[in-house]
């Protein structure tokens, strides 16, 4: 007596698909993105900020482009254009090497 395993597997698959459709995903698999689709404008090229502020001598301004752990915030978050982001990155690294900015702002030797 041979049992038909294929039919049981297909019926279970169909039941799983019906459950997925009932969960409100619309039957679609994968992640839902809630991005708006609109790209952020670079605040330096639109004229909100002066690109001359990007200097290693201005660590307070540069620290606004860093996380509290000392990482440089990426372009997709800040909305900067590529040339400005490259300049920001190099100036942040320069300020770190001159000890005007820390490599991290948390830890036993931080000022917080």
Secondary structure, 3 states (H helix, E strand, C coil): CCCCHHHHHHHHHHHHHHHHHHHHHCCCCCCCCCCCCCCCCCCCCCCCCCHHHCCCCCHHHHHHHECCCCCECCHHHHCCCHHHHHHHHHHHHHHHHCCCCCCCCCCCCCCC
